[in-house]
Amino acid sequence: MKTRLFRVNVNYEFIGQSFLSHVLVGHCSNRLYEATATRQFKLQKELMSLMMSGNKGISAFPDGDNLFRWIATIQGAESTVYEGLKYRLMLEFPSGYPYVPPTVKFTTPCYHPNVDQHGNICLDILKEKWSALYDVRTILLSIQSLLAEPNNDSPLNTHAANLWENQTLYKKVLLEKYEKEARSKDNV
């Protein structure tokens, strides 16, 4: 007997196996639908929470109609070398979200000890310290805080890490790179 279920062709000799296959594939499809719906609901809730939070210097919105890919903006905090600078980031939410962290990258070039030349961020809450209790707001605030207080014990950009102690020189190099790379690409 040949049975077609959810675009999967399955050949079975026994009717019992065919029935079991139908139940299992249907069950898995329902679980996948429920997981997607749950992730979608959580992200919609996070979007509303972020818009209502009133946190200065952070924002994020879905990229067009794609709720699982967001564009975020972070402004450098006041009284830091990043004050007045604006960065864009991309957040991509995997199917396992919120139990798996989103992928977060700077799309605006960012000169920082914990950011590499591709925009990858070294931040523990986006890796081994991730918790399903974190949300987009928490992520953006953590990255904004990281800009002001890098973890020089785990640098992705050793040049920036070495300059960090001399804030005057660091700010000079930061602003030169920001003007050259970020603004020239019209990313901000």
N, C-alpha and C positions, 0 to 999 in steps of 0.2 A: 504494500500500500504506500502511496506517495502522498504526503501531507505538506501543504504550504502554509507556514505560519510566520507572520511578521517578516516577510521577505527572506525566510530561511527555509531551504528545502531539506527535508529530513526523510530518509527512507527507513522504514521499519517493517519487520515481518509480523510482529504481534500487535494486535489492537491495543493491548495494555500499555505497551511502550509508546505508541502513538499518542494515546490519551495523556500519559505522564509527560511526554515532551510538550504537548500543548499547554498543560497546566504550568510546567516549569518556565517555558518561554514567556507565556502570558504573565506569570508572576514576576519574572525578572523585568519585563517591560513595564509593568505597573510600578515596581520599585524604582526603576530608572525615572519614570514620569514623576513619581512622588519626590524623588531627590531633586530633580530639576525644578519642580514647583516650589519646594521648600527653599532651595537656593535663590530662586527668583523672588520669592516673598521676602526673604531676609535682606536681599539687596535693595528691594524697593523700600523696606523699612529703614535701612541704613541711609538711603538717599534722603528720605524725609527727615531723619534725625540730624543728618549733617547740615541740611538746609536750614533747619530750625535752631541749630546749636549756637550760632552767633560767634563761633571761634574766628578770631582774626587771622588772616593770612593763609587760610586753607580753603579749598573748594574742590569739588569733584562732581562730575556728571557722566552718565553713560555716553559712550561714543556712538552718536546717532541712535539707532533703534536697538543696538546691541547692549543689553543689560549686563552682559558678562565681560565687557571691556569698557573701562572708564578712563577719562582724561582728567587728571587732577592738576591743580596749581598750588604751589607753596611759595609764600613770600618769606624772605629772610626776616627773622625776628629782630625787633628793635634792640639797639645797643649791642649788636653783634657785627662781625665783619660782613655778614650776609644781608644786613639791613638795606632795604631798598631794592634788592635783587629778587627776581621772580623766575620760578622754574616750573616747567611742565613735566608731568610724569604720566606713565601709562600703567594702569592696573588691569591685570587679566585674572579672572576668577575661574579656577579649575572646577571640574565636576565635583570634586570632593569638598569644595568650600561649604561651610566654614571650618571643617575639620582639617583642611589643608590650606596653607596660606596662599594668598594671591601672589602672582609674579608682579613685582613692582620695579619699574626702571625709569630713570630720568630720560626724557626725550630732549630736553634742553641740556646741552653740555654743562656739567657741574664739576668744578674743580674743588675736590674735597678728599680728605684722607680715606674716607670709607666709600668712595664712589670711583669706579674704574672708567676708562675712556669710552666704554660702551653703555654707560648709564646704570650698570649693575650696582646694587647697594649691599653693603655688608652691615646688616642689622639683625641682631639675634632674634627679635620677634618675628622676622620674616623667614626664619629658618628653624633652629632647634627649640627656641623658646615660644613658638607659636601656640596660641590658645584659641579655641573656638569662641571664646568670649570677646576677642578683639574684633573691632569693626574698622571701617574705612577711616572714620574720624580718628581713632586711636593710632592707626598706621600713619596718617598724615601728620598728626601732632608729634609722633615719635621721630619721624624724619625731619620735621622742622626743628625739633630739639637736637637731633643728631648734627644738624648743620652747625649749631652753636657749640656743641660739646662732642667732638669726634672721639672715637675709640682708637687712639693711636697705637694700641697694642695689637690691633688687627687691621692694618691698613691695606686697602686695595691700590691706593695711590701713594707710594712711598715718598715721592717728591713733596706732595702736599703735607704729608705727616711730618717730614723733616722741617718744613717751614713753619708749621703751626705754632711753635714756641715764640717765634718773632712775629707777633700779630701785625705790626706795621708792614713788614716785608710781605707777609702772607696776603694782607689786604691788597697791596699793590699788584701782586701777581694775579690774585683772584679777579680784580677789576679789569686788568689787561686781558685775561683769558675770557672773561664774561663779555666784554665789549667785542673782542675778536670773534669768538665762537658762537655765543648765544644770540647776540643781536644780529649778527650777519646772516644767520639762518632764519631770521624772522620767526623763531620758535616762541617768543614771549610777547 
